[in-house]
Amino acid sequence: MQSRLSAESFSALSERELQVLEVIARDKTDREVARHLGIRERTVRAHVGRIIVKLGVASRVGAAVAFVRWNAGERGCDCSRVAEKPMVALVGGTPH
């Protein structure tokens, strides 16, 4: 896993992968990404898998955080430990 992401990390992504990542960074589900981009959910999942591998992050959340930080100007952010475990939604203090 990469310890630091750079412009080169993101330049390895295809234009469509960047589009998918941008929508994912807005906290959208695969279904929502598919609808937004006019592609199938299965295709979104394939793109997400390639994005995770190319960026060397642990999850789609890690990829989204890295993308947001990179776009905010934090070039070379240390995103290797971002979202190593899945996030759990808390409603009323209990996991769901």
MMTF fields as JSON, N, C-alpha, C and O atoms, coordinates in Angstrom:
{
  "mmtfVersion": "1.0.0",
  "mmtfProducer": "UNKNOWN",
  "numBonds": 383,
  "numAtoms": 384,
  "numGroups": 96,
  "numChains": 1,
  "numModels": 1,
  "chainsPerModel": [1],
  "groupsPerChain": [96],
  "chainIdList": ["A"],
  "bondAtomList": [4, 2, 8, 6, 12, 10, 16, 14, 20, 18, 24, 22, 28, 26, 32, 30, 36, 34, 40, 38, 44, 42, 48, 46, 52, 50, 56, 54, 60, 58, 64, 62, 68, 66, 72, 70, 76, 74, 80, 78, 84, 82, 88, 86, 92, 90, 96, 94, 100, 98, 104, 102, 108, 106, 112, 110, 116, 114, 120, 118, 124, 122, 128, 126, 132, 130, 136, 134, 140, 138, 144, 142, 148, 146, 152, 150, 156, 154, 160, 158, 164, 162, 168, 166, 172, 170, 176, 174, 180, 178, 184, 182, 188, 186, 192, 190, 196, 194, 200, 198, 204, 202, 208, 206, 212, 210, 216, 214, 220, 218, 224, 222, 228, 226, 232, 230, 236, 234, 240, 238, 244, 242, 248, 246, 252, 250, 256, 254, 260, 258, 264, 262, 268, 266, 272, 270, 276, 274, 280, 278, 284, 282, 288, 286, 292, 290, 296, 294, 300, 298, 304, 302, 308, 306, 312, 310, 316, 314, 320, 318, 324, 322, 328, 326, 332, 330, 336, 334, 340, 338, 344, 342, 348, 346, 352, 350, 356, 354, 360, 358, 364, 362, 368, 366, 372, 370, 376, 374, 380, 378],
  "bondOrderList": [1, 1, 1, 1, 1, 1, 1, 1, 1, 1, 1, 1, 1, 1, 1, 1, 1, 1, 1, 1, 1, 1, 1, 1, 1, 1, 1, 1, 1, 1, 1, 1, 1, 1, 1, 1, 1, 1, 1, 1, 1, 1, 1, 1, 1, 1, 1, 1, 1, 1, 1, 1, 1, 1, 1, 1, 1, 1, 1, 1, 1, 1, 1, 1, 1, 1, 1, 1, 1, 1, 1, 1, 1, 1, 1, 1, 1, 1, 1, 1, 1, 1, 1, 1, 1, 1, 1, 1, 1, 1, 1, 1, 1, 1, 1],
  "groupList": [{"groupName": "MET", "atomNameList": ["N", "CA", "C", "O"], "elementList": ["N", "C", "C", "O"], "formalChargeList": [0, 0, 0, 0], "bondAtomList": [1, 0, 2, 1, 3, 2], "bondOrderList": [1, 1, 2], "singleLetterCode": "M", "chemCompType": "L-PEPTIDE LINKING"}, {"groupName": "GLN", "atomNameList": ["N", "CA", "C", "O"], "elementList": ["N", "C", "C", "O"], "formalChargeList": [0, 0, 0, 0], "bondAtomList": [1, 0, 2, 1, 3, 2], "bondOrderList": [1, 1, 2], "singleLetterCode": "Q", "chemCompType": "L-PEPTIDE LINKING"}, {"groupName": "SER", "atomNameList": ["N", "CA", "C", "O"], "elementList": ["N", "C", "C", "O"], "formalChargeList": [0, 0, 0, 0], "bondAtomList": [1, 0, 2, 1, 3, 2], "bondOrderList": [1, 1, 2], "singleLetterCode": "S", "chemCompType": "L-PEPTIDE LINKING"}, {"groupName": "ARG", "atomNameList": ["N", "CA", "C", "O"], "elementList": ["N", "C", "C", "O"], "formalChargeList": [0, 0, 0, 0], "bondAtomList": [1, 0, 2, 1, 3, 2], "bondOrderList": [1, 1, 2], "singleLetterCode": "R", "chemCompType": "L-PEPTIDE LINKING"}, {"groupName": "LEU", "atomNameList": ["N", "CA", "C", "O"], "elementList": ["N", "C", "C", "O"], "formalChargeList": [0, 0, 0, 0], "bondAtomList": [1, 0, 2, 1, 3, 2], "bondOrderList": [1, 1, 2], "singleLetterCode": "L", "chemCompType": "L-PEPTIDE LINKING"}, {"groupName": "ALA", "atomNameList": ["N", "CA", "C", "O"], "elementList": ["N", "C", "C", "O"], "formalChargeList": [0, 0, 0, 0], "bondAtomList": [1, 0, 2, 1, 3, 2], "bondOrderList": [1, 1, 2], "singleLetterCode": "A", "chemCompType": "L-PEPTIDE LINKING"}, {"groupName": "GLU", "atomNameList": ["N", "CA", "C", "O"], "elementList": ["N", "C", "C", "O"], "formalChargeList": [0, 0, 0, 0], "bondAtomList": [1, 0, 2, 1, 3, 2], "bondOrderList": [1, 1, 2], "singleLetterCode": "E", "chemCompType": "L-PEPTIDE LINKING"}, {"groupName": "PHE", "atomNameList": ["N", "CA", "C", "O"], "elementList": ["N", "C", "C", "O"], "formalChargeList": [0, 0, 0, 0], "bondAtomList": [1, 0, 2, 1, 3, 2], "bondOrderList": [1, 1, 2], "singleLetterCode": "F", "chemCompType": "L-PEPTIDE LINKING"}, {"groupName": "VAL", "atomNameList": ["N", "CA", "C", "O"], "elementList": ["N", "C", "C", "O"], "formalChargeList": [0, 0, 0, 0], "bondAtomList": [1, 0, 2, 1, 3, 2], "bondOrderList": [1, 1, 2], "singleLetterCode": "V", "chemCompType": "L-PEPTIDE LINKING"}, {"groupName": "ILE", "atomNameList": ["N", "CA", "C", "O"], "elementList": ["N", "C", "C", "O"], "formalChargeList": [0, 0, 0, 0], "bondAtomList": [1, 0, 2, 1, 3, 2], "bondOrderList": [1, 1, 2], "singleLetterCode": "I", "chemCompType": "L-PEPTIDE LINKING"}, {"groupName": "ASP", "atomNameList": ["N", "CA", "C", "O"], "elementList": ["N", "C", "C", "O"], "formalChargeList": [0, 0, 0, 0], "bondAtomList": [1, 0, 2, 1, 3, 2], "bondOrderList": [1, 1, 2], "singleLetterCode": "D", "chemCompType": "L-PEPTIDE LINKING"}, {"groupName": "LYS", "atomNameList": ["N", "CA", "C", "O"], "elementList": ["N", "C", "C", "O"], "formalChargeList": [0, 0, 0, 0], "bondAtomList": [1, 0, 2, 1, 3, 2], "bondOrderList": [1, 1, 2], "singleLetterCode": "K", "chemCompType": "L-PEPTIDE LINKING"}, {"groupName": "THR", "atomNameList": ["N", "CA", "C", "O"], "elementList": ["N", "C", "C", "O"], "formalChargeList": [0, 0, 0, 0], "bondAtomList": [1, 0, 2, 1, 3, 2], "bondOrderList": [1, 1, 2], "singleLetterCode": "T", "chemCompType": "L-PEPTIDE LINKING"}, {"groupName": "HIS", "atomNameList": ["N", "CA", "C", "O"], "elementList": ["N", "C", "C", "O"], "formalChargeList": [0, 0, 0, 0], "bondAtomList": [1, 0, 2, 1, 3, 2], "bondOrderList": [1, 1, 2], "singleLetterCode": "H", "chemCompType": "L-PEPTIDE LINKING"}, {"groupName": "GLY", "atomNameList": ["N", "CA", "C", "O"], "elementList": ["N", "C", "C", "O"], "formalChargeList": [0, 0, 0, 0], "bondAtomList": [1, 0, 2, 1, 3, 2], "bondOrderList": [1, 1, 2], "singleLetterCode": "G", "chemCompType": "PEPTIDE LINKING"}, {"groupName": "TRP", "atomNameList": ["N", "CA", "C", "O"], "elementList": ["N", "C", "C", "O"], "formalChargeList": [0, 0, 0, 0], "bondAtomList": [1, 0, 2, 1, 3, 2], "bondOrderList": [1, 1, 2], "singleLetterCode": "W", "chemCompType": "L-PEPTIDE LINKING"}, {"groupName": "ASN", "atomNameList": ["N", "CA", "C", "O"], "elementList": ["N", "C", "C", "O"], "formalChargeList": [0, 0, 0, 0], "bondAtomList": [1, 0, 2, 1, 3, 2], "bondOrderList": [1, 1, 2], "singleLetterCode": "N", "chemCompType": "L-PEPTIDE LINKING"}, {"groupName": "CYS", "atomNameList": ["N", "CA", "C", "O"], "elementList": ["N", "C", "C", "O"], "formalChargeList": [0, 0, 0, 0], "bondAtomList": [1, 0, 2, 1, 3, 2], "bondOrderList": [1, 1, 2], "singleLetterCode": "C", "chemCompType": "L-PEPTIDE LINKING"}, {"groupName": "PRO", "atomNameList": ["N", "CA", "C", "O"], "elementList": ["N", "C", "C", "O"], "formalChargeList": [0, 0, 0, 0], "bondAtomList": [1, 0, 2, 1, 3, 2], "bondOrderList": [1, 1, 2], "singleLetterCode": "P", "chemCompType": "L-PEPTIDE LINKING"}],
  "groupTypeList": [0, 1, 2, 3, 4, 2, 5, 6, 2, 7, 2, 5, 4, 2, 6, 3, 6, 4, 1, 8, 4, 6, 8, 9, 5, 3, 10, 11, 12, 10, 3, 6, 8, 5, 3, 13, 4, 14, 9, 3, 6, 3, 12, 8, 3, 5, 13, 8, 14, 3, 9, 9, 8, 11, 4, 14, 8, 5, 2, 3, 8, 14, 5, 5, 8, 5, 7, 8, 3, 15, 16, 5, 14, 6, 3, 14, 17, 10, 17, 2, 3, 8, 5, 6, 11, 18, 0, 8, 5, 4, 8, 14, 14, 12, 18, 13],
  "groupIdList": [1, 2, 3, 4, 5, 6, 7, 8, 9, 10, 11, 12, 13, 14, 15, 16, 17, 18, 19, 20, 21, 22, 23, 24, 25, 26, 27, 28, 29, 30, 31, 32, 33, 34, 35, 36, 37, 38, 39, 40, 41, 42, 43, 44, 45, 46, 47, 48, 49, 50, 51, 52, 53, 54, 55, 56, 57, 58, 59, 60, 61, 62, 63, 64, 65, 66, 67, 68, 69, 70, 71, 72, 73, 74, 75, 76, 77, 78, 79, 80, 81, 82, 83, 84, 85, 86, 87, 88, 89, 90, 91, 92, 93, 94, 95, 96],
  "secStructList": [7, 7, 1, 1, 7, 7, 2, 2, 2, 2, 2, 6, 1, 7, 2, 2, 2, 2, 2, 2, 2, 2, 2, 2, 6, 6, 6, 7, 7, 2, 2, 2, 2, 2, 2, 2, 2, 6, 7, 7, 2, 2, 2, 2, 2, 2, 2, 2, 2, 2, 2, 2, 2, 2, 2, 6, 7, 1, 1, 2, 2, 2, 2, 2, 2, 2, 2, 2, 2, 2, 2, 6, 6, 7, 6, 6, 7, 7, 7, 6, 6, 6, 6, 1, 1, 7, 7, 7, 7, 3, 3, 6, 6, 3, 3, 7],
  "xCoordList": [0.839, 0.0, 0.882, 1.876, 0.53, 1.306, 1.128, 0.048, 2.194, 2.072, 1.702, 1.115, 2.036, 1.704, 1.174, 1.745, 0.089, -0.5, -0.048, 0.129, 0.133, 0.598, -0.228, -1.137, 0.112, -0.566, -0.415, -1.321, 0.731, 0.964, -0.013, -0.457, -0.348, -1.311, -2.644, -3.249, -3.096, -4.385, -4.308, -5.312, -3.143, -3.008, -3.053, -3.255, -2.865, -2.966, -4.421, -4.69, -5.347, -6.762, -7.254, -6.826, -8.156, -8.77, -9.747, -10.086, -10.182, -11.133, -12.417, -12.971, -12.893, -14.118, -13.915, -14.811, -12.746, -12.462, -12.458, -12.939, -11.926, -11.958, -13.388, -13.734, -14.223, -15.629, -16.324, -17.059, -16.088, -16.682, -16.198, -16.996, -14.909, -14.341, -14.913, -15.171, -15.106, -15.673, -17.081, -17.434, -17.881, -19.246, -19.212, -19.978, -18.342, -18.197, -17.784, -18.233, -16.935, -16.463, -17.604, -17.466, -18.728, -19.92, -20.823, -22.0, -20.247, -20.937, -22.137, -23.206, -21.956, -23.024, -22.799, -21.661, -23.881, -23.825, -23.509, -23.549, -23.192, -22.948, -24.161, -24.017, -25.342, -26.576, -26.688, -27.023, -26.406, -26.486, -25.427, -25.693, -24.22, -23.147, -23.563, -23.402, -24.096, -24.525, -25.581, -25.493, -26.574, -27.629, -27.057, -27.4, -26.189, -25.609, -24.789, -24.845, -24.031, -23.142, -23.738, -23.129, -24.924, -25.57, -24.877, -24.795, -24.378, -23.722, -24.352, -25.159, -23.986, -24.53, -23.795, -22.63, -24.507, -23.887, -22.675, -21.666, -22.774, -21.661, -20.414, -19.291, -20.628, -19.524, -18.925, -17.707, -19.776, -19.293, -18.407, -17.315, -18.874, -18.09, -16.73, -15.719, -16.708, -15.438, -14.508, -13.315, -15.055, -14.248, -13.708, -12.535, -14.559, -14.149, -13.007, -12.045, -13.104, -12.036, -10.713, -9.669, -10.757, -9.529, -8.985, -7.771, -9.873, -9.46, -8.706, -7.644, -9.254, -8.631, -7.236, -6.284, -7.118, -5.818, -4.835, -3.7, -5.255, -4.362, -3.887, -2.737, -4.767, -4.38, -3.692, -3.028, -3.845, -3.212, -3.825, -3.122, -5.139, -5.84, -6.6, -6.711, -7.125, -7.768, -9.224, -9.751, -9.878, -11.31, -11.775, -11.009, -13.055, -13.634, -13.664, -13.534, -13.834, -13.825, -12.432, -12.295, -11.401, -10.029, -9.759, -9.088, -10.287, -10.125, -10.839, -10.304, -12.053, -12.822, -12.131, -12.052, -11.632, -10.936, -9.679, -9.397, -8.929, -7.714, -8.052, -7.353, -9.125, -9.548, -9.93, -9.529, -10.695, -11.122, -9.91, -9.8, -9.013, -7.802, -6.939, -6.416, -6.796, -5.969, -6.572, -5.846, -7.887, -8.549, -8.486, -8.533, -8.38, -8.31, -6.905, -6.667, -5.979, -4.628, -3.655, -2.511, -4.086, -3.181, -2.421, -2.483, -1.712, -0.961, 0.013, 0.644, 0.132, 1.028, 0.497, 1.277, -0.84, -1.413, -1.083, -0.952, -0.953, -0.701, -2.054, -2.677, -2.506, -3.842, -3.801, -4.816, -2.674, -2.519, -3.348, -3.737, -3.625, -4.369, -5.824, -6.552, -6.267, -7.634, -8.589, -8.432, -9.561, -10.643, -10.152, -10.568, -9.262, -8.804, -9.904, -9.896, -10.847, -11.978, -13.247, -13.31, -14.263, -15.502, -16.156, -16.071, -16.798, -17.499, -18.87, -19.468, -19.37, -20.685, -21.518, -21.094, -22.722, -23.618, -24.178, -24.631, -24.147, -24.716, -26.018, -26.071, -27.064, -28.361, -28.771, -28.98, -28.886, -29.24, -28.181, -28.492, -26.897, -25.8, -25.575, -24.694, -26.357, -26.181, -25.812, -26.33, -24.924, -24.528, -25.683, -26.497, -25.741, -26.761, -26.116, -26.8],
  "yCoordList": [-1.18, 0.0, 1.241, 1.297, 2.223, 3.448, 4.242, 4.257, 4.898, 5.718, 7.152, 7.859, 7.582, 8.949, 8.959, 8.338, 9.662, 9.783, 11.097, 12.097, 11.078, 12.272, 12.457, 11.681, 13.497, 13.744, 12.549, 12.239, 11.875, 10.696, 9.576, 8.839, 9.447, 8.433, 8.648, 7.7, 9.885, 10.186, 10.199, 9.947, 10.486, 10.476, 9.047, 8.845, 8.058, 6.658, 6.247, 5.228, 7.038, 6.728, 7.186, 8.22, 6.405, 6.804, 7.954, 8.237, 8.597, 9.694, 9.197, 9.875, 8.024, 7.473, 7.116, 7.327, 6.578, 6.27, 7.541, 7.536, 8.61, 9.896, 10.391, 10.938, 10.201, 10.597, 9.803, 10.364, 8.493, 7.631, 8.067, 8.182, 8.308, 8.709, 10.042, 10.223, 10.956, 12.254, 12.096, 12.761, 11.227, 11.018, 10.257, 10.568, 9.28, 8.536, 9.482, 9.335, 10.444, 11.399, 12.265, 12.919, 12.266, 12.988, 12.067, 12.359, 10.94, 9.975, 9.342, 9.209, 8.954, 8.305, 6.795, 6.326, 6.054, 4.602, 4.21, 5.038, 2.923, 2.435, 2.691, 3.091, 2.459, 2.69, 4.149, 4.448, 5.057, 6.486, 6.901, 7.711, 6.346, 6.639, 6.158, 6.873, 4.951, 4.378, 5.256, 5.561, 5.658, 6.524, 7.851, 8.328, 8.435, 9.747, 9.691, 10.612, 8.611, 8.508, 7.722, 7.631, 7.153, 6.407, 5.085, 4.676, 4.42, 3.124, 2.134, 2.521, 0.868, -0.158, -0.187, 0.199, -0.658, -0.79, -1.705, -1.444, -2.767, -3.711, -3.014, -3.292, -2.122, -1.358, -0.425, -0.264, 0.182, 1.054, 0.248, 0.69, -0.94, -1.776, -2.127, -2.142, -2.405, -2.721, -1.506, -1.639, -0.328, 0.899, 1.131, 1.465, 0.955, 1.183, 0.243, 0.66, -1.007, -1.964, -1.536, -1.626, -1.068, -0.613, 0.661, 0.826, 1.554, 2.795, 2.471, 3.037, 1.561, 1.177, 0.611, 0.965, -0.265, -0.868, 0.19, 0.246, 1.022, 2.025, 3.045, 3.484, 3.423, 4.406, 3.754, 4.433, 2.445, 1.747, 2.086, 2.163, 2.29, 2.589, 1.348, 0.376, 1.383, 0.212, 0.03, -1.08, 1.101, 1.008, 2.166, 3.077, 2.106, 3.203, 4.481, 5.575, 4.354, 5.531, 6.157, 7.378, 5.316, 5.824, 6.532, 7.564, 5.974, 6.599, 7.946, 8.925, 7.987, 9.232, 10.305, 11.461, 9.922, 10.883, 11.397, 12.595, 10.483, 10.884, 11.863, 12.857, 11.58, 12.442, 13.835, 14.843, 13.885, 15.173, 15.971, 17.169, 15.301, 15.986, 16.466, 17.58, 15.621, 15.981, 17.181, 18.092, 17.187, 18.318, 19.583, 20.69, 19.426, 20.584, 21.158, 22.143, 20.543, 21.087, 20.407, 20.844, 19.341, 18.624, 17.583, 16.389, 18.041, 17.145, 16.323, 16.839, 15.059, 14.185, 13.829, 13.597, 13.781, 13.482, 12.058, 11.165, 11.858, 10.53, 9.88, 10.101, 9.085, 8.495, 6.988, 6.327, 6.429, 4.987, 4.328, 3.169, 5.032, 4.425, 4.841, 4.488, 5.568, 6.057, 4.896, 4.137, 4.764, 3.794, 2.37, 1.686, 1.926, 0.547, -0.423, -1.584, 0.045, -0.779, -0.125, 1.099, -0.932, -0.343, 0.56, 0.308, 1.592, 2.498, 1.916, 1.251, 2.162, 1.694, 2.914, 3.808, 2.937, 4.06, 3.932, 2.859, 4.998, 5.005, 5.781, 6.936, 5.126, 5.775, 5.624, 4.505, 6.715, 6.651, 5.98, 5.439, 6.009, 5.457, 3.971, 3.406, 3.313, 1.881, 1.626, 2.293, 0.671, 0.364, -0.224, -0.986, 0.142, -0.399, -0.857, -1.343],
  "zCoordList": [0.0, 0.0, 0.0, 0.725, -0.798, -0.858, 0.423, 1.014, 0.844, 2.039, 1.691, 2.511, 0.497, 0.108, -1.309, -2.206, -1.498, -2.824, -3.436, -2.739, -4.741, -5.436, -6.7, -6.995, -7.428, -8.703, -9.629, -10.403, -9.552, -10.391, -10.037, -10.917, -8.758, -8.329, -9.025, -9.525, -9.056, -9.661, -11.182, -11.848, -11.741, -13.2, -13.747, -14.944, -12.872, -13.291, -13.524, -14.159, -13.012, -13.183, -14.545, -15.059, -15.122, -16.39, -16.116, -14.967, -17.176, -17.017, -16.361, -15.496, -16.763, -16.191, -14.713, -13.896, -14.371, -12.971, -12.127, -10.994, -12.665, -11.953, -11.78, -10.733, -12.804, -12.703, -11.607, -10.794, -11.589, -10.562, -9.186, -8.255, -9.051, -7.769, -7.297, -6.107, -8.212, -7.849, -7.282, -6.308, -7.88, -7.383, -6.055, -5.143, -5.946, -4.687, -3.559, -2.422, -3.879, -2.871, -2.343, -1.31, -3.055, -2.591, -1.772, -1.561, -1.309, -0.442, -1.126, -0.529, -2.379, -3.133, -3.184, -3.189, -3.221, -3.339, -4.777, -5.687, -4.963, -6.327, -7.219, -8.374, -6.683, -7.455, -7.877, -9.023, -6.943, -7.249, -8.255, -9.144, -8.117, -9.079, -10.461, -11.45, -10.524, -11.806, -12.464, -13.654, -11.686, -12.229, -12.718, -13.8, -11.914, -12.245, -13.54, -14.355, -13.722, -14.882, -16.042, -17.108, -15.844, -16.915, -17.228, -18.386, -16.182, -16.349, -15.37, -14.526, -15.482, -14.596, -13.264, -13.169, -12.226, -10.901, -10.948, -10.293, -11.718, -11.839, -12.399, -11.977, -13.338, -13.914, -12.87, -12.798, -12.072, -10.989, -10.047, -9.69, -9.64, -8.727, -9.334, -8.632, -10.63, -11.3, -11.268, -10.993, -11.547, -11.498, -10.088, -9.914, -9.094, -7.706, -7.336, -6.691, -7.733, -7.459, -8.061, -7.413, -9.31, -9.971, -9.321, -9.2, -8.907, -8.242, -6.957, -6.695, -6.157, -4.886, -5.135, -4.439, -6.126, -6.439, -6.928, -6.454, -7.865, -8.444, -7.412, -7.455, -6.487, -5.468, -4.281, -3.498, -4.143, -3.031, -1.69, -0.682, -1.673, -0.425, 0.023, -0.724, 1.25, 1.834, 1.423, 1.498, 0.992, 0.715, -0.163, -0.477, -0.552, -1.324, -0.501, -1.051, 0.811, 1.678, 1.674, 1.605, 1.747, 1.676, 0.368, 0.338, -0.728, -2.044, -2.086, -2.607, -1.535, -1.527, -0.698, -1.113, 0.472, 1.337, 0.636, 0.652, 0.024, -0.69, -1.808, -2.002, -2.544, -3.646, -3.137, -3.719, -2.063, -1.504, -1.019, -1.28, -0.319, 0.172, -0.984, -0.961, -1.988, -3.14, -3.869, -4.267, -4.044, -4.698, -3.858, -4.394, -2.548, -1.658, -1.581, -0.882, -2.3, -2.33, -1.403, -1.278, -0.746, 0.14, -0.67, -0.379, -1.677, -2.555, -1.725, -0.803, -2.052, -1.316, 0.056, 0.98, 0.209, 1.523, 1.947, 1.11, 3.247, 3.796, 4.037, 5.075, 3.086, 3.152, 3.296, 3.078, 3.653, 3.687, 4.775, 4.631, 5.846, 6.94, 6.948, 7.876, 5.964, 5.928, 5.692, 4.736, 6.552, 6.423, 6.222, 5.287, 7.107, 7.017, 7.43, 7.019, 8.237, 8.639, 8.104, 7.99, 7.772, 7.261, 8.299, 9.501, 7.829, 8.721, 9.029, 8.183, 10.234, 10.641, 10.955, 11.687, 10.385, 10.651, 12.061, 12.458, 12.798, 14.144, 14.131, 13.709, 14.601, 14.73, 16.178, 16.648, 16.886, 18.29, 19.143, 20.204, 18.681, 19.452, 19.281, 19.93, 18.414, 18.189, 16.742, 15.847, 16.496, 15.112, 14.306, 14.828, 13.029, 12.108, 10.84, 9.939]
}
